[in-house]
Amino acid sequence: MSESYKDWNQAIIDEFRSNDGNVTSVPFGRGLVLVHHVGRKSGVERVSPVAHIRQDDDTWLIAASKAGAPENPAWYHNLLANPETKIETPDDGVVEVEVSELTGAERDAAWERFKEMSPGFADYEKKTDRVIPVLALRRR
């Protein structure tokens, strides 16, 4: 991961935390969660800002789009390896969650919701040959 990417992520994280989950320096508003994940190889805890859809009071959906890159983001692999984690949310603060990957029709329906939320997700889909995974983060 490049230093500029780390700096950009950290700036988003800092703004999220200092503004009760509202990120306005880039147009995310209250549309992010901060996902805590432990490196499956390094064992180091990291935090990644990720766009989300609130499915219900106890479930947040995130898409491992990585802007249409040919591979899934590192946090995706980390979350599957260590599915009990926590997220920071704009409305509920820190929430302990269990991560699961959506499959089949459930994944497809959730992915359609991401494309409806932002046309960027449709662009990401066009840029890659992989099926972009969608994960459910369910309150524990």
C-alpha positions in Angstrom: 0.0 0.0 0.0 1.4 3.4 -1.0 2.1 6.1 1.5 -0.2 8.5 -0.3 -3.0 6.0 0.0 -2.3 5.4 3.7 -2.3 9.2 4.2 -5.6 9.6 2.3 -7.2 6.8 4.3 -6.0 8.3 7.6 -7.3 11.8 6.6 -10.8 10.2 6.0 -10.6 8.3 9.3 -9.6 11.4 11.2 -12.4 13.4 9.6 -15.0 10.6 10.3 -14.0 10.5 14.0 -13.9 14.2 14.5 -17.2 14.9 12.8 -19.4 12.1 14.2 -19.2 10.1 11.1 -19.8 12.9 8.6 -17.1 13.1 5.9 -17.4 16.2 3.7 -13.9 16.7 2.4 -14.8 14.1 -0.3 -18.5 13.5 -0.9 -19.2 10.6 1.4 -21.3 12.3 4.0 -22.5 9.7 6.5 -22.1 6.9 3.9 -18.9 5.3 5.4 -18.2 2.9 8.2 -14.7 2.4 9.6 -14.0 -1.4 9.4 -11.4 -2.8 11.9 -9.6 -5.8 10.6 -6.6 -7.9 11.6 -4.0 -8.8 9.0 -4.3 -12.5 8.3 -0.5 -12.7 7.7 0.8 -9.8 9.8 -1.6 -10.0 12.8 -1.6 -6.1 12.8 -5.0 -4.4 13.4 -5.9 -1.9 10.7 -8.9 0.4 10.0 -10.3 1.0 6.6 -13.0 3.5 5.6 -15.6 1.7 3.4 -18.8 2.8 1.8 -21.8 1.0 3.3 -25.5 0.4 2.9 -27.5 0.0 6.1 -29.7 -3.0 5.5 -31.5 -2.9 8.8 -30.8 -1.9 12.4 -28.3 -4.7 12.9 -26.7 -5.2 9.5 -24.4 -3.1 7.3 -23.4 -4.1 3.8 -20.0 -3.4 2.2 -18.7 -4.2 -1.2 -15.1 -5.2 -1.9 -14.9 -3.2 -5.1 -11.3 -1.8 -4.8 -12.4 0.7 -7.5 -12.6 -2.1 -10.0 -9.0 -3.4 -9.5 -8.4 -7.0 -10.7 -8.0 -8.3 -7.1 -10.0 -8.0 -3.9 -8.9 -5.5 -1.3 -6.7 -6.8 1.6 -9.4 -6.0 4.1 -11.7 -8.5 2.4 -9.3 -11.4 3.0 -8.6 -10.2 6.5 -12.3 -10.0 7.4 -13.0 -13.5 6.1 -10.0 -14.9 8.0 -11.1 -13.0 11.2 -14.8 -12.5 10.9 -15.5 -11.3 14.5 -14.6 -7.6 14.5 -15.9 -4.1 15.1 -17.0 -1.2 13.0 -17.4 2.5 13.7 -20.6 3.8 12.4 -22.1 7.3 11.9 -25.2 6.5 13.9 -24.4 3.7 16.3 -20.8 4.4 17.4 -18.6 1.3 17.8 -20.5 -1.9 17.0 -19.2 -5.5 17.5 -20.0 -7.4 14.3 -19.7 -10.8 12.6 -18.8 -10.8 9.0 -20.2 -13.1 6.3 -20.0 -13.1 2.5 -23.3 -12.9 0.6 -23.7 -15.4 -2.3 -26.1 -16.0 -5.1 -29.2 -14.0 -5.4 -28.7 -12.4 -2.1 -25.3 -11.0 -3.2 -26.7 -10.0 -6.6 -29.6 -8.0 -5.0 -27.2 -6.3 -2.6 -24.8 -5.4 -5.4 -27.7 -3.8 -7.3 -28.3 -1.6 -4.3 -24.7 -0.4 -4.4 -25.0 0.4 -8.1 -28.2 2.3 -7.4 -26.5 4.2 -4.5 -23.6 5.4 -6.7 -22.9 5.0 -10.4 -19.2 4.5 -9.5 -20.0 1.0 -8.5 -21.3 0.2 -11.9 -18.1 1.7 -13.4 -16.0 -0.5 -11.0 -17.9 -3.6 -12.2 -17.1 -2.8 -15.9 -13.4 -2.4 -15.1 -12.9 -5.9 -13.7 -13.5 -9.5 -14.6 -14.1 -10.6 -11.0 -17.4 -10.7 -9.3 -17.2 -8.0 -6.7 -17.9 -9.5 -3.3 -20.5 -8.1 -0.9 -20.1 -8.7 2.8 -22.7 -8.4 5.6 -21.6 -7.0 8.9 -24.1 -8.2 11.5 -24.3 -6.9 15.0 -23.1 -9.5 17.6 
